[in-house]
């Protein structure tokens, strides 16, 4: 494996920001790292990259212990932090050449050209970084993270500030990179995880509460299907009690509701039959399988189990 995290702990005073976290990330895999604000995601990523010391446990990157073999481990990692630190007075190309020199990148000019092209910075390479939009600054940060051709990429909110077209391009780039490298991706955009990642880890209050392939994770949610229904006039409470297989329902507006059922249960026929029977006019009925957002909300509302 490229990254091995074993019983990792980080304590600030009396707070356990990371509490006995264990997982592995493999080459050819894009791993999504999810959790509410303050869950311990960024702290864990900073420890993996060597930016922050742990209080307990161990981390290995490509066989190197991050604490005991720091320089060797860091050489294997490319890191794009959430708050991307850049020298805003430097030109894009100048900054990347400077970064390449710091990392002793072979054939630096050729590699800089390749990264500029790969991250879509060609038309901006002679601009000051301070003149760039936040989205293009993210691209510069991604380019510097990849300059030394690392085996492991740690990306913290990589599409933050990008417009929709740029998001699609960067997601495609991350997906391509995941075929040849180990990518650990932290994001608050759940659709991004579904679009890009092969596997997801959900961390809550410093502990891992889920670690599964995306498809398998989506099957965990009780109420594997949801049905969005809108009537011209809202039904009475008794209406919902008559629907076979309905687990629960929640209002989305005055006359609009979301109905939840097991993955193998289709509520549409019964909802239609009962609506006709009671003289209710249906305006909309749309069925969906549970989204990653549903799973995230359900899992992170629960207290993490002691391991």
C-alpha positions, -999 to 999 in steps of 0.1 A, spaced: 0 0 0 11 36 -5 -3 51 27 -7 32 60 -23 49 90 -22 29 122 -40 39 154 -34 75 148 -40 100 177 -37 137 179 -45 155 212 -48 193 218 -48 199 255 -78 176 265 -94 173 231 -87 143 210 -89 158 175 -79 124 159 -89 94 180 -75 60 170 -78 63 132 -66 33 111 -68 30 73 -48 22 42 -48 39 8 -35 20 -23 -20 29 -56 -45 34 -83 -72 45 -59 -89 79 -52 -99 79 -16 -126 104 -5 -121 117 31 -153 132 45 -166 146 77 -183 176 93 -163 207 102 -140 199 131 -141 161 126 -104 157 122 -100 155 84 -75 182 79 -55 173 110 -52 137 97 -40 149 63 -15 173 78 0 144 99 2 122 67 21 150 49 45 155 78 33 191 85 20 182 120 34 157 145 10 130 159 4 123 196 3 86 191 1 59 164 21 58 132 19 68 95 38 52 66 41 66 31 55 43 5 71 23 33 87 53 50 77 62 86 66 99 85 79 106 120 113 87 117 120 91 80 104 125 74 124 136 44 120 103 25 83 102 32 77 139 23 95 133 -11 68 109 -20 39 133 -12 23 161 -31 1 183 -10 -25 209 -18 -38 224 14 -72 240 19 -58 275 22 -33 274 -7 -2 294 3 14 311 -27 39 338 -34 15 363 -50 42 387 -62 57 360 -84 47 350 -120 30 316 -124 59 301 -143 85 318 -121 68 303 -90 66 268 -104 103 269 -115 112 281 -80 92 253 -65 108 228 -89 142 240 -78 134 236 -41 123 200 -48 153 193 -70 130 182 -99 150 167 -128 144 184 -162 127 212 -143 117 234 -172 102 206 -191 83 194 -161 70 229 -154 57 232 -190 40 198 -186 22 208 -154 12 242 -168 -4 225 -197 -20 197 -177 -36 221 -152 -49 246 -179 -25 274 -170 -10 280 -204 -26 314 -211 -18 325 -175 18 314 -171 32 350 -175 7 366 -150 14 375 -114 -3 350 -91 -19 379 -72 -37 388 -104 -54 354 -107 -89 344 -97 -92 320 -67 -99 292 -92 -67 297 -111 -47 300 -79 -60 265 -71 -47 253 -104 -12 268 -95 -14 249 -62 -23 217 -79 5 221 -104 31 226 -76 18 196 -58 24 174 -89 57 190 -100 80 164 -84 58 135 -97 49 122 -62 34 87 -57 8 101 -32 -13 132 -37 -31 148 -7 -58 173 -19 -77 193 6 -108 209 -10 -91 210 -45 -121 225 -64 -128 253 -39 -135 285 -58 -136 270 -93 -164 277 -117 -185 247 -130 -164 242 -162 -132 243 -142 -146 218 -116 -153 193 -144 -118 197 -158 -101 194 -124 -122 164 -114 -112 147 -147 -76 154 -139 -79 140 -104 -96 109 -118 -68 104 -143 -41 109 -117 -59 83 -95 -51 56 -122 -14 59 -116 -11 74 -81 -26 72 -46 -50 102 -42 -66 112 -9 -92 138 -15 -109 159 13 -140 177 2 -173 191 15 -189 185 -20 -205 151 -17 -213 150 -54 -176 153 -60 -169 121 -40 -195 102 -60 -180 116 -93 -143 110 -86 -137 86 -57 -135 48 -56 -138 46 -19 -149 69 10 -139 73 46 -163 92 68 -147 106 100 -168 121 128 -155 135 161 -120 122 154 -131 86 147 -138 67 115 -175 58 112 -174 44 77 -148 31 53 -162 14 22 -163 15 -16 -188 41 -28 -213 16 -41 -212 -5 -10 -215 26 13 -247 37 -5 -263 3 3 -259 9 40 -286 35 43 -318 23 58 -344 35 33 -324 28 2 -350 46 -20 -367 79 -17 -397 92 -35 -403 129 -39 -440 136 -43 -459 169 -47 -497 172 -46 -519 202 -54 -532 199 -18 -513 181 10 -528 148 22 -538 142 58 -514 124 82 -535 93 79 -527 90 42 -491 82 49 -500 54 74 -518 36 46 -487 33 23 -473 -3 25 -435 -3 29 -432 34 38 -404 38 65 -408 75 71 -416 108 54 -405 144 57 -420 176 44 -401 195 17 -427 223 15 -464 228 20 -476 202 -4 -443 184 -12 -429 154 7 -401 130 6 -410 93 12 -384 67 23 -385 30 17 -362 0 16 -340 -4 -16 -362 -32 -30 -395 -13 -24 -412 8 -50 -438 31 -35 -451 48 -67 -480 25 -75 -495 26 -40 -490 64 -38 -508 68 -71 -536 44 -62 -542 61 -28 -541 96 -43 -567 86 -69 -588 69 -42 -588 101 -20 -592 125 -49 -557 140 -45 -541 156 -76 -505 145 -82 -482 172 -96 -449 154 -93 -435 119 -84 -398 113 -87 -379 83 -74 -343 83 -64 -319 59 -48 -302 71 -16 -275 97 -22 -242 100 -5 -256 131 12 -283 109 28 -257 85 41 -234 113 53 -262 129 73 -273 97 89 -239 84 99 -225 118 112 -256 123 134 -247 91 153 -221 89 180 -189 72 168 -186 38 183 -156 30 205 -132 7 186 
